[in-house]
Amino acid sequence: MYTIGQVSEMYDLPVSTLRYYDKEGLFPNIQRSSGIRKFSDKEIEALRVIECLKKSGLEIKDIKKFMQWSEMGSESYPQRKELFAKQKEAVETEINKLEKVLSMLKYKCWYYDQAIKDGTEDQIFAMLPDKLPKKIQEYYNHSHEAE
């Protein structure tokens, strides 16, 4: 069993956030001893799921719905699976967007390294749009793809 302070340190979350989660019913079976919350391994695992869902963009009200479904048992497996599939798709979409951003950043770092080295952008312009070094060409192409 862990205290709220220990859990706060373990997950780098403010104590107030953990209290809020509890107030919202995200730890429905949390034990209390003299009014002090005691986090079991079950609450720790719930917190991992809560944080995952939060980072995937899900709002607390929807996380609360998921936690309620979890309490229902096997009858809610389809709803829970659908929720995770939807969030997985959202995260994959965001990763794809960020990979495109990263490609532009890598291309521009190379671009300015070259411009600094050459003292001009003329040689770079001569290579555009399709005569860049192979890896840089990949970054350029990916960063310039239509959405």
Backbone torsions as a table, in degrees:
resi	resn	phi	psi	omega
1	MET	NA	144.1	-177.2
2	TYR	-123.5	148.3	174.5
3	THR	-83.3	166.4	178.9
4	ILE	-62.7	-34.8	178.0
5	GLY	-65.7	-41.5	178.4
6	GLN	-64.3	-43.5	179.9
7	VAL	-65.6	-39.5	177.3
8	SER	-57.5	-45.7	178.9
9	GLU	-68.5	-42.5	-177.7
10	MET	-59.4	-38.1	-173.9
11	TYR	-110.8	6.6	179.3
12	ASP	51.6	46.4	177.9
13	LEU	-118.4	141.1	175.4
14	PRO	-62.3	146.1	176.1
15	VAL	-56.0	-37.5	-179.3
16	SER	-61.1	-33.9	177.8
17	THR	-66.8	-44.0	178.8
18	LEU	-64.2	-38.9	176.7
19	ARG	-64.4	-40.8	178.3
20	TYR	-61.6	-46.1	178.1
21	TYR	-57.7	-42.7	179.5
22	ASP	-64.5	-45.2	179.5
23	LYS	-59.7	-34.9	179.8
24	GLU	-79.3	-1.6	176.7
25	GLY	85.2	19.3	-178.1
26	LEU	-79.8	-12.6	174.5
27	PHE	-123.6	69.7	-169.9
28	PRO	-62.8	-25.6	-176.5
29	ASN	-113.0	21.7	-178.5
30	ILE	-63.4	137.3	179.8
31	GLN	-86.4	151.3	175.8
32	ARG	-129.0	140.3	176.0
33	SER	-127.5	113.4	-174.5
34	SER	55.0	39.0	178.5
35	GLY	81.7	-2.2	-178.4
36	ILE	-96.9	127.4	179.5
37	ARG	-66.8	137.1	176.2
38	LYS	-121.0	114.7	-178.3
39	PHE	-88.6	120.4	176.5
40	SER	-91.2	178.3	176.4
41	ASP	-60.0	-30.2	178.2
42	LYS	-64.4	-44.1	178.3
43	GLU	-68.8	-35.1	178.2
44	ILE	-62.8	-44.6	178.1
45	GLU	-65.6	-39.7	177.0
46	ALA	-60.2	-41.2	179.7
47	LEU	-63.0	-39.8	176.7
48	ARG	-59.2	-43.9	179.9
49	VAL	-67.9	-43.5	178.8
50	ILE	-57.6	-48.7	-179.1
51	GLU	-64.7	-38.3	176.2
52	CYS	-60.9	-49.4	-178.3
53	LEU	-64.9	-38.4	176.9
54	LYS	-61.7	-47.6	-179.1
55	LYS	-66.2	-22.8	177.9
56	SER	-82.2	-3.9	176.4
57	GLY	103.6	3.2	-178.9
58	LEU	-77.4	141.2	178.8
59	GLU	-82.7	157.4	-177.9
60	ILE	-56.4	-40.2	-179.0
61	LYS	-60.5	-35.8	179.3
62	ASP	-78.0	-32.2	174.8
63	ILE	-65.9	-39.4	177.5
64	LYS	-60.9	-41.5	177.7
65	LYS	-61.2	-43.3	177.8
66	PHE	-59.4	-44.5	-178.9
67	MET	-63.9	-36.4	176.3
68	GLN	-65.7	-41.2	176.8
69	TRP	-61.2	-38.8	-179.6
70	SER	-61.4	-36.6	178.9
71	GLU	-68.8	-21.5	-177.8
72	MET	-77.6	-18.4	180.0
73	GLY	88.0	-153.1	-170.8
74	SER	-64.1	-22.6	-178.8
75	GLU	-64.9	-20.5	-178.7
76	SER	-101.2	8.9	178.5
77	TYR	-52.9	-46.4	-178.7
78	PRO	-60.2	-42.0	179.2
79	GLN	-64.7	-42.4	-179.6
80	ARG	-64.8	-42.6	179.0
81	LYS	-62.0	-44.0	180.0
82	GLU	-61.6	-41.7	179.1
83	LEU	-61.0	-46.9	-179.5
84	PHE	-67.2	-37.7	178.1
85	ALA	-63.0	-41.9	179.0
86	LYS	-63.7	-43.7	-179.7
87	GLN	-69.3	-35.6	177.2
88	LYS	-60.9	-44.5	178.7
89	GLU	-62.8	-41.6	179.2
90	ALA	-63.2	-41.7	179.6
91	VAL	-67.4	-41.3	178.2
92	GLU	-61.8	-39.8	177.4
93	THR	-62.7	-44.2	179.6
94	GLU	-65.4	-40.3	177.8
95	ILE	-61.5	-43.9	178.5
96	ASN	-59.7	-42.3	177.7
97	LYS	-63.0	-43.7	-178.8
98	LEU	-68.9	-32.8	176.3
99	GLU	-64.7	-36.8	176.5
100	LYS	-66.1	-43.0	176.7
101	VAL	-61.3	-44.6	179.8
102	LEU	-61.9	-39.8	177.1
103	SER	-60.6	-42.6	177.8
104	MET	-63.3	-42.9	179.5
105	LEU	-62.5	-43.2	178.6
106	LYS	-63.9	-44.3	178.4
107	TYR	-59.5	-48.4	-176.8
108	LYS	-67.8	-33.1	174.6
109	CYS	-62.5	-46.1	176.9
110	TRP	-61.3	-45.4	-178.3
111	TYR	-53.9	-50.2	-176.6
112	TYR	-75.8	-28.7	171.1
113	ASP	-59.1	-46.0	-180.0
114	GLN	-64.7	-45.8	-178.4
115	ALA	-61.3	-40.2	178.5
116	ILE	-66.0	-45.7	-179.4
117	LYS	-61.4	-45.5	-176.8
118	ASP	-82.7	-21.8	-176.0
119	GLY	77.4	8.3	-178.9
120	THR	-159.9	164.6	176.2
121	GLU	-100.8	-0.3	-173.8
122	ASP	-56.0	-46.0	-178.5
123	GLN	-65.5	-35.4	178.4
124	ILE	-66.0	-46.9	179.4
125	PHE	-58.0	-35.7	179.7
126	ALA	-66.7	-25.7	-179.7
127	MET	-86.7	-16.1	-176.5
128	LEU	-80.4	143.7	3.5
129	PRO	-97.3	-5.6	-169.3
130	ASP	-135.2	24.2	-179.8
131	LYS	-124.7	29.1	179.3
132	LEU	-81.3	160.6	172.9
133	PRO	-54.8	149.1	-169.3
134	LYS	-48.7	-56.6	-176.6
135	LYS	-64.6	-40.6	179.5
136	ILE	-65.7	-36.2	177.4
137	GLN	-61.5	-40.6	177.7
138	GLU	-61.6	-44.8	178.3
139	TYR	-61.6	-46.3	-179.0
140	TYR	-59.9	-50.3	-178.0
141	ASN	-60.7	-46.3	-179.2
142	HIS	-63.1	-41.5	-177.4
143	SER	-71.9	-18.0	-178.5
144	HIS	-105.6	8.1	177.6
145	GLU	-68.3	145.8	176.2
146	ALA	-69.7	149.4	-178.9
147	GLU	-75.6	NA	NA
